[in-house]
Amino acid sequence: MPCQWVAQGAKAMGVQLSEAQTQQIARYHALLTEANGVMNLTRVPDDAREAAERNYLDSLAPLQVPGLMGGVRTLIDVGAGAGCPGLLLSIALPETRVTLLDALQKRVKFLNEVIEALGLNARALHGRCEDAARDMALRAAFDCVTARAVADTPVLLELALPFARRGGMLVAYKGPAVEEELTRAARALSELGGRVRAVVQAPIPGRDWDHRLLIVDKVGKTPDRYPRKAGEPGRNPL
């Protein structure tokens, strides 16, 4: 079980987790490992420390940025996958209402089962970003949008920014390629109402991974024509 590695790593990152929250993460790990053997939801490292650092501590990375998540009351994790980072952020931020959006029904079913088992303030919804962003209950409805390993930055901006309210933000988990991606994202930022606030180093204690957080503020309204129909953002990025 990854409890000790999560607890130690979170402390080193300056992220405060209670014993109950650490146990929730351990329970999630157990449920994920069990379900993954049947449904092949995602790759779960066999080594508990590797799982803790690569998946769970990495998911908590925005919490080590002072003040970043302090005002977040509603959050949507797009391309939620098997729950990293959305479920981890829900565990760590119990007062924040978290929505997890994924296009694969079996993952959404699993996510909702975990949410129920852990008693989280969250929900999982089935759908593609291009379609879900047309739902007026979801469009421009969130203080924060998160995305981890979803798409190249110009594409991701079109998929994610429509969900953020004006004054909200996108927090994208990225690697060293983010700087190059941003050179191609100027039009997307301008068209979609985004402005880069910062690219922040997001280190994991004891690891030399070059993980970064791209933080984009939503400063204007995303035009109604975006996102374009399913598949179009990837085929023809802004």
C-alpha positions as CSV (number, residue, x, y, z in Angstrom):
1,M,0.0,0.0,0.0
2,P,1.3,3.5,-0.9
3,C,0.3,5.2,2.4
4,Q,3.8,5.9,3.8
5,W,5.1,7.2,0.5
6,V,2.1,9.5,0.0
7,A,2.3,10.8,3.6
8,Q,6.0,11.4,3.4
9,G,5.9,12.9,-0.1
10,A,3.0,15.2,0.7
11,K,4.7,16.5,3.8
12,A,7.9,17.2,1.8
13,M,5.8,19.1,-0.8
14,G,4.2,21.2,1.9
15,V,0.8,19.6,1.2
16,Q,-1.3,19.0,4.3
17,L,-3.1,15.6,4.4
18,S,-4.8,14.2,7.4
19,E,-4.5,10.5,8.3
20,A,-8.1,10.0,7.0
21,Q,-7.2,11.5,3.7
22,T,-4.1,9.4,3.4
23,Q,-6.2,6.3,4.1
24,Q,-8.7,7.4,1.4
25,I,-5.8,7.5,-1.1
26,A,-4.8,4.0,0.0
27,R,-8.4,2.8,-0.5
28,Y,-8.5,4.4,-3.9
29,H,-5.2,2.6,-4.8
30,A,-6.7,-0.7,-3.8
31,L,-9.9,-0.2,-5.7
32,L,-8.0,0.9,-8.8
33,T,-5.6,-2.0,-8.7
34,E,-8.6,-4.4,-8.3
35,A,-10.6,-2.9,-11.1
36,N,-7.6,-2.5,-13.4
37,G,-7.1,-6.2,-13.4
38,V,-10.5,-6.7,-14.9
39,M,-11.0,-3.6,-17.0
40,N,-7.5,-2.4,-18.0
41,L,-8.4,1.2,-16.9
42,T,-4.8,2.6,-16.8
43,R,-1.3,1.5,-16.0
44,V,-0.8,1.1,-12.3
45,P,2.9,0.7,-11.3
46,D,3.5,-2.5,-9.4
47,D,5.8,-0.7,-6.9
48,A,3.8,1.1,-4.3
49,R,6.3,4.0,-4.1
50,E,6.3,4.4,-7.9
51,A,2.5,4.5,-7.8
52,A,2.5,7.0,-5.0
53,E,5.0,9.3,-6.7
54,R,4.1,9.0,-10.3
55,N,0.3,9.1,-9.9
56,Y,-0.8,10.4,-6.5
57,L,1.8,12.9,-5.5
58,D,2.0,14.2,-9.0
59,S,-1.8,14.7,-8.9
60,L,-1.5,16.8,-5.8
61,A,1.2,19.1,-7.3
62,P,-1.0,22.2,-7.7
63,L,-1.5,22.2,-3.9
64,Q,2.2,23.0,-3.4
65,V,1.8,26.3,-5.2
66,P,0.9,28.9,-2.5
67,G,-2.6,30.2,-2.8
68,L,-3.3,28.6,-6.2
69,M,-6.3,26.4,-5.1
70,G,-7.4,28.5,-2.2
71,G,-10.4,30.1,-3.8
72,V,-11.5,27.1,-5.9
73,R,-15.1,26.0,-5.0
74,T,-15.9,24.2,-8.2
75,L,-13.4,22.2,-10.3
76,I,-13.8,20.0,-13.4
77,D,-11.1,17.5,-14.4
78,V,-11.3,16.9,-18.2
79,G,-10.1,13.6,-19.6
80,A,-10.3,12.3,-16.1
81,G,-9.1,8.8,-16.9
82,A,-8.9,6.6,-13.9
83,G,-9.0,9.5,-11.5
84,C,-5.6,11.2,-11.5
85,P,-5.7,14.1,-10.7
86,G,-9.4,14.6,-10.1
87,L,-10.0,12.0,-7.4
88,L,-6.8,13.0,-5.6
89,L,-7.8,16.7,-5.6
90,S,-11.3,15.7,-4.4
91,I,-9.7,13.9,-1.4
92,A,-7.4,16.7,-0.6
93,L,-10.0,19.5,-1.1
94,P,-13.2,18.1,0.5
95,E,-14.9,21.5,0.4
96,T,-14.5,21.8,-3.4
97,R,-17.2,20.3,-5.6
98,V,-15.3,18.2,-8.2
99,T,-16.6,17.0,-11.5
100,L,-14.7,14.3,-13.5
101,L,-15.4,14.2,-17.2
102,D,-14.3,11.2,-19.4
103,A,-15.3,9.9,-22.8
104,L,-15.1,6.2,-21.8
105,Q,-18.1,4.8,-20.0
106,K,-16.3,2.1,-18.1
107,R,-14.0,4.6,-16.5
108,V,-16.9,6.9,-15.5
109,K,-18.6,3.9,-13.9
110,F,-15.4,3.1,-11.9
111,L,-15.0,6.7,-10.9
112,N,-18.5,6.9,-9.5
113,E,-18.0,3.7,-7.6
114,V,-14.9,5.2,-6.0
115,I,-16.7,8.4,-5.2
116,E,-19.4,6.5,-3.5
117,A,-17.0,4.2,-1.6
118,L,-14.9,7.1,-0.3
119,G,-17.8,9.5,0.3
120,L,-16.3,12.3,-1.9
121,N,-17.8,15.6,-2.8
122,A,-17.6,14.7,-6.5
123,R,-19.4,13.2,-9.5
124,A,-18.2,11.6,-12.7
125,L,-19.9,12.4,-16.1
126,H,-19.6,10.6,-19.4
127,G,-18.9,12.7,-22.5
128,R,-16.3,14.3,-24.8
129,C,-15.2,17.8,-24.0
130,E,-16.4,19.0,-27.4
131,D,-20.0,17.9,-26.5
132,A,-20.0,18.5,-22.8
133,A,-18.9,22.1,-23.2
134,R,-22.2,22.8,-25.1
135,D,-24.1,21.9,-21.9
136,M,-25.1,25.2,-20.3
137,A,-24.9,23.6,-16.9
138,L,-21.2,23.0,-17.5
139,R,-20.1,25.7,-19.8
140,A,-18.3,28.6,-18.0
141,A,-19.3,27.0,-14.8
142,F,-16.1,26.2,-13.0
143,D,-13.5,28.1,-10.9
144,C,-10.8,25.7,-12.1
145,V,-10.3,23.2,-14.9
146,T,-7.6,20.6,-14.6
147,A,-6.1,18.4,-17.3
148,R,-3.3,15.8,-17.1
149,A,-1.9,14.1,-20.1
150,V,-4.8,15.1,-22.3
151,A,-3.5,17.0,-25.4
152,D,-1.0,19.4,-26.9
153,T,-1.5,22.9,-25.4
154,P,-3.2,24.5,-28.4
155,V,-5.7,21.7,-28.6
156,L,-6.1,21.5,-24.8
157,L,-7.0,25.2,-24.6
158,E,-9.9,24.7,-27.0
159,L,-11.1,21.6,-25.1
160,A,-10.8,23.0,-21.6
161,L,-11.2,26.8,-21.5
162,P,-14.9,26.7,-22.3
163,F,-15.6,25.1,-19.0
164,A,-13.9,27.9,-17.0
165,R,-15.8,30.9,-15.8
166,R,-14.4,34.3,-16.5
167,G,-12.0,34.9,-13.6
168,G,-11.4,31.2,-13.3
169,M,-8.4,29.2,-14.5
170,L,-7.0,26.2,-16.3
171,V,-4.2,24.2,-14.5
172,A,-2.6,21.8,-17.0
173,Y,-0.1,19.2,-16.0
174,K,2.8,19.4,-18.4
175,G,6.4,18.4,-19.1
176,P,9.4,20.2,-20.6
177,A,7.7,20.5,-24.0
178,V,5.2,23.1,-22.6
179,E,7.4,26.0,-23.5
180,E,7.5,25.0,-27.2
181,E,3.8,24.2,-27.1
182,L,3.1,27.7,-25.9
183,T,4.9,29.2,-28.9
184,R,2.1,27.6,-31.0
185,A,-0.7,28.5,-28.6
186,A,-0.9,32.3,-29.1
187,R,-3.9,32.2,-31.4
188,A,-5.8,29.8,-29.2
189,L,-5.2,31.9,-26.2
190,S,-6.4,35.0,-28.0
191,E,-9.5,33.4,-29.5
192,L,-10.6,31.5,-26.4
193,G,-10.2,34.2,-23.8
194,G,-7.1,32.9,-22.0
195,R,-4.0,34.5,-20.7
196,V,-0.9,32.6,-19.4
197,R,-0.3,33.4,-15.7
198,A,2.7,31.2,-15.2
199,V,4.5,28.0,-15.9
200,V,5.5,26.6,-12.5
201,Q,7.9,23.8,-11.7
202,A,6.1,20.9,-10.0
203,P,8.8,18.7,-8.5
204,I,8.1,15.4,-6.8
205,P,10.4,14.9,-3.8
206,G,13.2,12.5,-4.5
207,R,12.6,12.4,-8.3
208,D,14.3,14.3,-11.1
209,W,11.2,14.4,-13.3
210,D,10.7,17.7,-15.1
211,H,7.1,18.2,-14.3
212,R,5.4,21.6,-14.7
213,L,2.1,23.3,-14.3
214,L,0.7,25.6,-17.0
215,I,-1.6,28.1,-15.3
216,V,-3.9,30.0,-17.7
217,D,-6.4,32.6,-16.4
218,K,-9.8,32.9,-18.1
219,V,-9.9,36.6,-18.8
220,G,-12.6,36.7,-21.5
221,K,-15.6,34.9,-22.8
222,T,-15.0,31.9,-25.1
223,P,-16.9,32.4,-28.3
224,D,-19.9,30.2,-28.7
225,R,-18.4,28.5,-31.8
226,Y,-15.8,26.8,-29.6
227,P,-15.1,24.0,-29.0
228,R,-15.6,22.8,-32.5
229,K,-17.3,19.5,-33.3
230,A,-15.7,16.3,-31.9
231,G,-12.3,15.6,-33.3
232,E,-11.9,18.9,-35.1
233,P,-9.6,20.6,-32.5
234,G,-7.1,17.8,-32.8
235,R,-7.2,17.6,-36.6
236,N,-7.0,21.4,-37.1
237,P,-5.6,23.1,-34.0
238,L,-6.1,26.8,-33.6
